[in-house]
Amino acid sequence: KIMIIGESPSHSEDQERKPFVGESGKLLRAVLTHFGISPENDCYLTNVVKFRPPNSNFEVFYVPSSLSSSGRKSAKSSRSEPSSYLRQSIAELYSEIRRVNPVAIIPLGAEAFRAIIGEHRSLDDWRGSIVSCPITGVLPGCKVIPTYHPTRVLREHTLLPVFTHDIERAIEESKFRGIANLRHNVEVNPTFERVCVYLRSLLERSRTTQIRISYDIETFSDPAEHRIYTRCIGIADSATHAVCIPLIGRGRSSERTEESSPSSSKTEHTTTARRFSYEGLTYSSNSKGYHITLGVDTKLNSYWTYEQELVILSLLDQIFLSHSISKFVQNHPYDSQVLARELGFHIHSVLLDTMVAAHTLFCELPKDLGFLCSMYTRVPCYWNY
């Protein structure tokens, strides 16, 4: 049911011609045994390549930059082009997988994960995720749950609970084929009418009972003006339903961005709507450092018309001020100060900050939203979901 794939043999594994018998193997076997899994009877153990590279340096299985297929020194980092031997080894590994036909595959380490997926993905971002096996010829329902290589865990002891968690998840997933349907209803780019209906429904419900929501914002910064702008606000009223409300968009149509006088708008706003327009902006889209550069001809504008924005901000302000609407948030100190400075929002009745709660419970572990999602949900790499 379970196929565990390492990168290459260690010195002791190379001598015994058996995978996972060295120190890292002892750790892996101990974790499997802890969950009642026999490494010999319940698992199939193998490696991407079957012999140990010099000094255990997997990089030798890639074409050196100066010898890349372009015929000149490549600007790409090392490990960008697999050698013919590595490509052959991966092809043989695929045949091995087809022969075993596992329910769950556990790639240990970035190279094993890359070999299975067929492209480079950050292991730190994807570990613990449940993804469909892309290899043709494998029985349907086979899934891939990557995690750290035990060698890394031996070097970084704080990773042990994460490694143990991922192995336990893979064992649970090996009990059935297929990936459970997440059944999430996430409304992106809703119409103005839909935003109003949704926000008013929350306020209406809160008048008769205490309700709970979670909210999150996405921002970008303007280095020149030292300002932070809110791109969108997402609100979830259940574990499966959320609405993402955009505030700033790229090159919106003149019809949508045309400014109209607010005097005719009958709103009960307590915040100040603002018009937003920016050209030729370079900014980081999130904390992981993904950069988006907008050319001089590219414009960022307020997503809504002036009157629409007044109505939406007024409804959001009422929700954030309401003591009948409890809020769950990640990194409340940051989000609250951004919303207060830019939009004049003040957040009341914060029931839980998941970042603070995670740090309180497990101060030695990461507390970012990506890590928390990988540990407590089955959403794979949530920002790509």
N, C-alpha and C positions, 0 to 999 in steps of 0.2 A: 504493500500500500504506500509506503513512504520510500522515496529515493533521495538520498543525501549526496550532494555533489560538492566536493572540495575543488581547490584550484590545481594543486600538484602535490606529489608525495613529499613528506618530510624526510630527513635522513634515515630515521628508524623505519619509516614506511617503505622507503626505497630498498633497504636491506632485507626486510621481511616480505616484500612484495605483497603487502596487505594494507589497505587504506585505514587511516585513523587508528594507529596503534601507538603513536608517540604521545607526548604530553597533551597536545591539543585533542587527540583522539580520546584520551582518558577523560578529559572534561566533557566532550560530547557524549561519550558513553554513560558517564555518570548522570548527566541531565536526562538522557533518554530513559535510563533505568529508574530514575526518580519518578517518572510518570508511567511506569509499568510497561515500557517498551523495550523489547529485546533487540539490541543492535544487530544481532546475527539472524534472528528469526523473523523480525517484523520490518526490517529495513534492508535496503540495498545501498551499499556504500561504494562510491567511486570518485574519480577525479576527472577534471577536464583533460589534463594531459597525464600520461601514465609514467613519466619518469621525472626525477628531480632536476630542476635547472641548476646551473652553477650558483652557489651561494643562496639558493632558494629565491633567486631573482626572476620573477615571472616576466620581466621586461624583455628578456632575451628571446621570447616567443613573438616579439613584434619587430617589424622592419625598422631599422634605425632611421631617424629623420632624414639624414643625408642620402639615404638610399631608397626613399619613397618612390612610388610609381610615377610621380610627376617628373622625375628625372633631375630634379634640383632640390636643394635643401628646403624642407617643408617648414612652414611657419606654425604648423600644428604641433601640439605637445606630443611627447612620446606615447607609445601605446595607441597610436591612431590607426595603424595599418597592420593587421595580423600577418604573421609569416605563413608560408605555405604549410609548414608543419602544424601550426596552430589551427589553420583552417581545416586541415585533414583530421586533426584530433577532435575538433568540434563536430565534424561530420560523423566520425566514429561514435562520439558521445550521443548524437541524435539516434543513431542505429541502436545503441545500447538502451536508450530511453524507450524506443518503440518496442524493443524486445521485452523489457520489464513491464511496460504499461502501468506506471504507478498512478495512484489517485492524487498524491501530493508530492511535489518536488521541493526540496529545501536546498537552494544554492547557498553555499557558505562563502561569503566574500564577494567582492566586486567583480572579479574575473569570472567566477562561476555564474553569477547573475547575468553578466554581459553575454556569456556564451549561450545561455538559455534564451534570453530575450532577443538577442541579435543586434543590440545597439547599446551604446553607453548610457547608463542612467546612474545617478548618484545613489549609492547604497544607503547612505544616511537618510536620504529622502524616502526611499522605497522599502526599507526593511520593515518587516511585519505586515506589509500589504499582501493582499490576496489577488493575484492576477491570473488570467487565463493562459494556459500554456500555448505558445504560438507555433509549436513544432508540428508540421504536417505529419499525418500518419499515426499520431498518438490518439488513443481512445478519447472521445469527447468527455469533457468534465474534469480533465486533469488540470490542476492548478499549481501555481508557483508561489511559494512564500519565502522570500529571501531573508537572510539575517547575516550577522557578522561571522567571520571565520573565528573558530575558537582560539586560534593563535593570537588574534587581536584582543580577544577577551582576556587572555592570560596576561597581556601587556597592560590593558586598561580594565582594572577590576570593577570599575563602576558600571561597565557594560554587562556584567553577569546577569543582573535581574532582567535586563532588556533581552538578552540572548535567551534566557530561560523562558521568558514570556513568549517569544517568537516560536520557539520549539514547541511549547505547549499549544499554541494556536495551530501550528501545522499538524500536530497530532489530532486535534479536534477536527480539522478540515479533512484529514485522511479517512474519516469515518463515512464520508459520502462523496459522490462525484458532483461536479457542478458548483457554481458560485451562487449563493443565495441572492435573489433579487433585492436590491436595496430599497426600491420603491420610494425614492425621494422625489418630492415635487418642489423644485426650485424655480421660482418665477423670475426670469431675467428680462430686463428691458420692458417692464409692464407699461401699459398705457397710463395716462394721467387719471382717467376714470377708474382704472383698476387700483391704482395706488390710493386714491381717495376712499374707495369702497373698503379696501383692506384696513387702512388706518382707522377709519371711523368704526369699523366692526370691532376692532380692539378696544376702542374707547367705550363703545356701547356695552360690550361684555364686562368691562371693568366697573361699570356703574352698579352692577348687581352682585358681582363676585370678585374675589382676588384672583388675578390671572398672572401667568408667568410668561416672559418672553426672553429670548437671548438676542443680542444685537452685536454687530461688528462693523467696523468702518475700514475702508481702504483709502489710503492717502498717497500723495506724492509731494515732494518738496521743491521749492524754487530756491536754489542756492544763492542766486543774485539778491533776492529780497529777503532771504532767511525766513520764508513763510512756508507753512504746511497747509495744503488744501485737501478737502474731503472729496474723493471721487464718487463714492457711493456709500450708502448705509444699508446693511442687510439686517432683516428682522425675521426671526423664526418664532412661531407660536406653538410648535410641536417638534417632536423628534424627526418628523418627515416632511414638514412644510416650511418654506421660507420664501420671502419676497426681497429681491435686491432692488433698491431704489437708487437709480443713477442721479447724480447731481451735476457732473461735468462729463461732456462727451467730445469726441473729435469731430470737427467739421460738420456740426449739425446743420440741417437745412435752414435757409433764411426764414422759412415759415415757422420753424420751431424756436429759433433763437431770436426772432424779431422782438424787440423790447416794446412793451405796451405800458401805458400809464397805469399805475396801481390804484389810482383814485376811484376807478369804477369797480374795483374788486371788493366784494363784501366778505372780508376775512376777519377772523378774530386773532390775528397774529400777535405774538409777543416778542418774536425774533425779527431780525432785519434781513430781508432777502438781499442778495447781492448779485450783480451781473458779473460774469466771469468770462474773460477772453484773454488768450495768451497765444503768442506765435513763436515758433522756433525754440521750443522748450526742450531741454534735456533733463530727464529725471530718473530716479530709481523707482521701479514699480512696487517693490516690496523689500522686506528686510534681508532677503537672500541675495540681493545685489543684481537682479536682472535689470539691465539698463534698456530704456527705450528712448531713442533719439527722434525728435520730431523736426523735420526740416522747416526752413523759413516760410514755406507756403502752407504748412500744416497749422490748423487752428484748434485750440481747445476752447469750447464755449459752455455756458450754462446749458444743461440738457433741456430745461423747460423754458417756456416763456416767463416773463416777469410775473404775471398774475398767477400762473400755475405754480411757480416756485414759492410764492407767498402762501398759497393754500397748503402746499405740502409741508413747508417749514412750520406753519402754524399747527398742523396736526401732529407732527413729530414732537414739537415743543410740549404739547399737551400730554403726549404719551410719556416723554421723559420726566415730566414734572409729577405725573400721577403716582400717588402712594398706593393705589389699587393695582398697579402693574409692577410686579417684582421683576427685576432685571438680572440676567446672567451675562457676564461679560468676560472677555480675555484681555488682561492688561488695562484695567479701568483707569489707572492714573494717566496713561498716555491718551486713550480715547477721550476721556472726559475733558482734558485740558485742550485738546484739538477742537472738540465740538464747542467748548465754551469760548475760546478765542476767536474762532472763525464764524460761528453761527449763533453764539449767545445762548446755547443750550446748557441747562444745568440738570444733571442726572440725579434723580431721587430714587430711593428704595432699591438700591443694589443689593441683591440677595447673596450673590456669590461671584467672586472673581476667580475663574478657573486657574489662572496663572499663579495667583497667591496661594490658592488651595493646594495646587500641585507642589509648590515649593515648600509649603508647610509640612506636607505629608512625606515627601521624598526630596529633601533639599539637595541631594547629591546627583539627581537626575535632571535632564533638560526639562524646561517648562514651556517651550514654545508651542504654538497651536498645532503645528505639523506633528511634533512628537506625541502630544496628548491624543490627537486623533488616531495615530498609529497604535497607541496602547489601549484606548477605550472604545474605539469604533472599528468597523470593518470597511471604512471608506479608503480606497487606495489613493495615496498621495493626494490629499483633499483638494489642493489648489488646481489640480488638473482634472478634477472629477466633474 
